[in-house]
Amino acid sequence: MKNNQLFTYLFIALFVESLFLGFFYDAFTSALVIGLPALLVPVYFFKMAPKVMRSLLI
């Protein structure tokens, strides 16, 4: 469970970074279109099947 939280925080941090870079380089729409699905898809899978990733790593 801790690994899922760690990766969730990592994806959130990367999304915030993409928003910052999108604002800085005037590509905010691209940052949202690419960054939001890149954040939501892994977080969705972590929430739906939290033990699957752990069993794959063992």
C-alpha positions in Angstrom: 0.0 0.0 0.0 2.9 2.4 0.7 4.3 1.9 -2.8 0.9 2.9 -4.3 0.9 6.0 -2.2 4.5 6.8 -3.2 3.7 6.4 -6.9 0.5 8.4 -6.5 2.5 11.3 -4.9 5.1 11.0 -7.6 2.5 11.2 -10.4 0.9 14.2 -8.7 4.3 15.9 -8.5 5.0 15.2 -12.1 1.6 16.6 -13.1 2.2 19.8 -11.2 5.6 20.1 -12.8 4.1 19.7 -16.2 1.6 22.4 -15.4 4.4 24.7 -14.3 6.4 24.0 -17.5 3.3 24.4 -19.6 2.6 27.8 -18.1 6.3 28.8 -18.5 6.5 27.7 -22.1 2.9 28.8 -23.0 1.8 25.2 -23.7 -0.8 24.9 -20.9 -3.3 23.1 -23.1 -0.8 20.5 -24.0 0.2 20.0 -20.4 -3.4 19.4 -19.5 -4.2 17.1 -22.4 -1.1 15.0 -21.9 -0.6 15.4 -18.1 -4.1 14.8 -16.8 -4.6 11.4 -18.4 -1.0 10.5 -17.5 -2.0 11.2 -13.9 -5.5 9.7 -13.8 -4.9 6.4 -15.5 -2.2 5.0 -13.1 -4.0 6.4 -10.1 -7.2 4.7 -11.2 -5.5 1.4 -11.6 -3.8 1.8 -8.2 -7.2 2.3 -6.6 -9.0 -0.5 -8.5 -6.4 -3.2 -8.0 -4.0 -2.2 -5.2 -2.6 -5.7 -4.6 -1.9 -6.6 -8.2 1.2 -4.5 -8.6 2.6 -6.0 -5.4 2.1 -9.5 -6.5 3.8 -8.8 -9.8 6.8 -7.4 -8.1 7.2 -10.4 -5.7 
